[in-house]
Amino acid sequence: MYRRSVTGIVERGKTRDFLAAMQESVRHQEERGIRARTTVWGAVSGQTNGVLIASDFSTLEELDKFLDLTSQDATFAQIRRAVRSQMVYDASEVSIHRMAYHSDGLISSEDATAPRHFMRTLSGDVQPGKHREFVMSVSQALEYQADRGIDATTSVWSAVTGTTNGVSIIAEFDSLAELEKFDEMAVRDAEFARLRAASRESMVFLTSHVQLLRNLL
């Protein structure tokens, strides 16, 4: 499973037009046989007109088909320009990640990327040679929180582009109340704090960044 992410900022007052343009873009690529789940997330923390467009592909071949479409299909290029026209495009950034771990184990790609309502992302870098220890420590922390009733879908993604030791931990929740339960346990439960600290020890934690987003499309 591969994820192509575009982060950027939507012009003030342009959210409705931006989402309409995104729907047209998704429809066009689906009609041309590009199999990808595309989800649009809006920032809740930080700059609240920030957006993240996540397109998930089962294989690199599907991602390559999408990239070919962007360069060879003039109509698709025009549609994508309509999306970008609603954004502060100089502020946008594209990255590609590969799924390294999923809290539900070996499940179908459609199930693995089915979006929930809120998403908490932690992005950073793993220390060289520590990737296995990092994934193992994350899985232990997730088992602990699941055993204590935290309902979340969590995945770990490794960077393919840019800094290739980059990672993103993505936790999705159905409600802010469930996210608040997670935050409360992170503060009050000493064992959970110890398990999460083990994950951070494998990371260059000074480069990490936490963001909260809600599902828009």
C-alpha positions as CSV (number, residue, x, y, z in Angstrom):
1,M,0.0,0.0,0.0
2,Y,1.3,3.4,-1.0
3,R,0.1,6.8,-0.1
4,R,0.6,10.0,-2.1
5,S,0.0,13.0,0.1
6,V,-0.4,16.6,-0.8
7,T,-0.4,19.2,2.0
8,G,-1.3,22.8,1.5
9,I,-3.5,25.7,2.3
10,V,-6.9,26.5,0.9
11,E,-7.7,30.1,0.1
12,R,-10.0,31.7,2.6
13,G,-13.6,31.2,1.5
14,K,-12.7,28.7,-1.2
15,T,-13.3,25.4,0.7
16,R,-16.5,24.6,-1.1
17,D,-15.0,25.3,-4.5
18,F,-11.9,23.3,-3.6
19,L,-13.9,20.2,-2.5
20,A,-16.1,20.4,-5.7
21,A,-12.9,20.5,-7.8
22,M,-11.5,17.6,-5.9
23,Q,-14.7,15.5,-6.5
24,E,-14.4,16.2,-10.2
25,S,-10.7,15.1,-10.1
26,V,-11.5,11.9,-8.3
27,R,-14.4,11.1,-10.7
28,H,-12.2,11.7,-13.8
29,Q,-9.4,9.4,-12.6
30,E,-11.9,6.6,-11.6
31,E,-13.5,6.7,-15.0
32,R,-10.1,6.1,-16.5
33,G,-9.4,3.0,-14.4
34,I,-7.2,4.5,-11.7
35,R,-7.9,2.6,-8.5
36,A,-7.1,4.8,-5.6
37,R,-9.0,5.9,-2.5
38,T,-8.7,9.7,-2.1
39,T,-9.6,11.4,1.1
40,V,-9.4,15.1,1.9
41,W,-8.7,16.2,5.5
42,G,-8.9,19.7,7.0
43,A,-6.7,20.9,9.8
44,V,-8.2,21.3,13.2
45,S,-4.9,22.3,14.9
46,G,-2.4,24.8,13.6
47,Q,-3.4,26.7,10.5
48,T,-7.0,25.7,10.2
49,N,-7.3,26.3,6.5
50,G,-4.6,23.7,5.9
51,V,-5.6,20.6,4.0
52,L,-4.1,17.1,3.4
53,I,-5.1,15.2,0.3
54,A,-4.3,11.5,0.7
55,S,-4.5,9.1,-2.3
56,D,-3.9,5.5,-1.5
57,F,-2.8,3.0,-4.1
58,S,-2.6,-0.8,-3.7
59,T,0.6,-1.1,-5.8
60,L,3.3,1.1,-7.3
61,E,1.9,0.2,-10.7
62,E,-1.4,1.9,-9.8
63,L,0.5,4.9,-8.6
64,D,2.5,5.0,-11.8
65,K,-0.7,4.9,-13.8
66,F,-1.9,7.9,-11.9
67,L,1.3,9.8,-12.6
68,D,1.1,8.9,-16.3
69,L,-2.5,10.3,-16.3
70,T,-1.3,13.6,-14.8
71,S,1.3,14.1,-17.5
72,Q,-0.5,12.7,-20.6
73,D,-4.2,13.6,-20.1
74,A,-4.8,17.2,-20.9
75,T,-8.4,17.2,-19.4
76,F,-7.1,15.8,-16.2
77,A,-4.3,18.4,-16.1
78,Q,-7.0,21.1,-16.5
79,I,-9.1,19.6,-13.7
80,R,-6.1,19.5,-11.4
81,R,-5.3,23.1,-12.1
82,A,-8.8,23.9,-11.0
83,V,-8.0,22.2,-7.6
84,R,-4.7,24.1,-7.3
85,S,-6.4,27.5,-8.2
86,Q,-8.3,27.3,-4.9
87,M,-5.1,26.8,-2.9
88,V,-2.0,28.8,-2.0
89,Y,-0.1,26.5,-4.2
90,D,3.4,27.7,-3.3
91,A,2.7,26.3,0.2
92,S,1.8,22.8,-1.0
93,E,4.1,19.8,-0.6
94,V,3.9,16.3,-2.2
95,S,5.2,13.1,-0.5
96,I,4.9,9.4,-1.1
97,H,4.9,6.8,1.8
98,R,4.6,3.0,2.0
99,M,2.6,1.4,4.7
100,A,4.8,-0.4,7.2
101,Y,2.3,-1.4,9.9
102,H,-1.5,-1.5,10.5
103,S,-3.2,-2.0,13.8
104,D,-5.7,-4.4,12.3
105,G,-3.0,-6.6,10.8
106,L,-3.2,-8.2,7.4
107,I,-6.4,-6.8,5.9
108,S,-7.5,-5.7,2.5
109,S,-6.2,-2.4,1.1
110,E,-9.8,-1.0,1.0
111,D,-10.3,-1.8,4.7
112,A,-6.9,-0.5,5.6
113,T,-7.5,2.9,4.2
114,A,-11.2,3.3,5.0
115,P,-11.3,6.8,6.6
116,R,-12.8,7.7,10.0
117,H,-13.8,11.2,11.1
118,F,-10.7,12.6,12.8
119,M,-7.0,11.9,12.2
120,R,-4.0,12.6,14.4
121,T,-0.7,12.5,12.6
122,L,2.8,12.3,14.2
123,S,5.5,12.8,11.6
124,G,9.2,12.6,12.1
125,D,12.4,10.7,11.4
126,V,13.5,7.3,12.6
127,Q,17.2,6.9,13.6
128,P,19.2,5.0,11.1
129,G,19.1,1.2,11.8
130,K,16.2,1.7,14.3
131,H,13.2,1.1,12.0
132,R,12.4,-2.4,13.2
133,E,12.6,-1.3,16.9
134,F,10.4,1.7,16.1
135,V,7.6,-0.4,14.5
136,M,7.8,-3.0,17.3
137,S,7.5,-0.3,20.0
138,V,4.6,1.3,18.2
139,S,2.7,-2.0,18.0
140,Q,3.2,-2.6,21.7
141,A,1.8,0.8,22.6
142,L,-1.2,0.2,20.3
143,E,-2.0,-3.2,21.8
144,Y,-1.9,-1.5,25.2
145,Q,-4.3,1.3,24.3
146,A,-6.7,-1.2,22.5
147,D,-6.8,-3.4,25.6
148,R,-8.0,-0.3,27.5
149,G,-10.8,0.6,25.2
150,I,-9.3,3.2,23.0
151,D,-11.1,2.8,19.6
152,A,-8.7,3.9,17.0
153,T,-7.3,2.7,13.6
154,T,-3.6,3.3,13.5
155,S,-1.0,2.9,10.7
156,V,2.7,3.6,10.3
157,W,4.0,4.9,7.0
158,S,7.6,5.0,5.8
159,A,8.8,7.7,3.4
160,V,9.6,6.8,-0.2
161,T,10.4,10.3,-1.3
162,G,12.4,13.0,0.5
163,T,14.1,11.9,3.7
164,T,13.7,8.2,3.4
165,N,14.0,7.6,7.1
166,G,10.9,9.8,7.6
167,V,7.8,8.2,9.1
168,S,4.2,9.1,9.9
169,I,2.1,7.5,12.6
170,I,-1.6,8.1,11.7
171,A,-4.3,7.4,14.2
172,E,-7.9,7.8,13.1
173,F,-10.9,8.2,15.5
174,D,-14.7,8.4,15.0
175,S,-15.1,11.2,17.5
176,L,-13.2,13.9,19.3
177,A,-14.4,12.3,22.6
178,E,-12.4,9.1,21.6
179,L,-9.4,11.2,20.8
180,E,-9.7,13.0,24.2
181,K,-9.7,9.6,25.9
182,F,-6.4,8.8,24.1
183,D,-4.9,12.2,25.2
184,E,-6.0,11.6,28.8
185,M,-4.5,8.2,28.9
186,A,-1.3,9.6,27.5
187,V,-1.1,12.0,30.4
188,R,-2.3,9.9,33.3
189,D,-1.2,6.3,32.5
190,A,2.5,5.8,33.4
191,E,2.8,2.5,31.6
192,F,1.3,3.9,28.4
193,A,3.7,6.9,28.7
194,R,6.6,4.4,29.0
195,L,5.6,2.5,25.9
196,R,5.2,5.7,23.9
197,A,8.6,7.0,25.1
198,A,10.1,3.7,23.7
199,S,8.7,4.7,20.3
200,R,10.2,8.2,20.6
201,E,13.6,6.9,21.6
202,S,13.9,5.4,18.1
203,M,13.0,8.7,16.5
204,V,14.9,12.0,16.0
205,F,12.1,13.4,18.1
206,L,13.1,17.1,17.8
207,T,12.0,16.8,14.1
208,S,8.5,15.4,14.9
209,H,5.3,17.2,14.3
210,V,1.7,16.5,15.6
211,Q,-1.4,17.6,13.7
212,L,-5.1,17.0,14.1
213,L,-7.4,16.9,11.1
214,R,-11.1,16.2,10.3
215,N,-12.5,14.4,7.3
216,L,-13.9,16.7,4.6
217,L,-14.3,14.4,1.7
